[in-house]
Amino acid sequence: MAPDMTKVKTGIEGLDQMLQGGIPTANQVILTGGPGAGKTLMAFETVYRIALSGVPCVYVSLEEKPEALVKNAKIAFPSFSKIDELLGNKTLIIANPPAYDDLQTVEASGSYSFANFITNVNEIIDSNKAKFVVLDSISIFTFMLPDEFMFRRSMLALASSMHRAGITTLFTTELNESDISDLKFQAEFFLFDGVILLYQLVKGERRTYNLEILKMRGTDHSRFTAPYEITPEGFKIYTLEQS
């Protein structure tokens, strides 16, 4: 790692330990996992804790209305007492893109180009000069874009736009499988600077949730998997790096 490399601390202690201090600034990172793994909750906790540190943040929700997202986060994390304050002073903005309703209908996708989407997201980011952004979830574009080539090209354009602006971005995406034994590496894994994987392990009747950092450009990182749980105080990640 270059000696002048700066990092964005996620505020999730175990994750920052696994990343040896945080996500390198301006990295474009995938957070992926199967249904029920907690991708949206981890993305929310990350953006909440970074906003608490004074860094302006934006959470662009492509699949859920902002009020529903906030309500669910408050239920999951009752100890997050500053959500309304951060929203009120716009250190944290949670928004749908202007054409959110079109995104929900595949048939309407022809009226809303991907270039328009990037423009709309940039306008949201400019409204509070955000330095950390969550896009949840880019999986919706696999239905909107006509083929894998167009999907890959569009994701590269989106990531490049964020990188040029110096914005650190967390993109959530859905795995087709929730069990690691069935995992197939998806095209987007190879397009971004980092990949954080949430998955299940099932042994007999016991199901555990685990986190693994598959890659992270610009920094060394843990090569071990770490079990985690979601508590009212946030994610607890039990890493080998913990003292």
Secondary structure by P-SEA (a helix, b strand, c coil): ccccbbbbbccaaaaaaaacccccccbbbbbcccccccaaaaaaaaaaaaaaaccbbbbbbccccaaaaaaaaaaacccccaaaaaaaaccbbbbcccaaaaaacccccccccaaaaaaaaaaaaacccccbbbcccccccccccccaaaaaaaaaaaaaaaaaacbbbbbbbbbccccccccccccccccccbbbbbbccccccbbbbbccccccccbbbbcbbbbbbbccccccccccccc
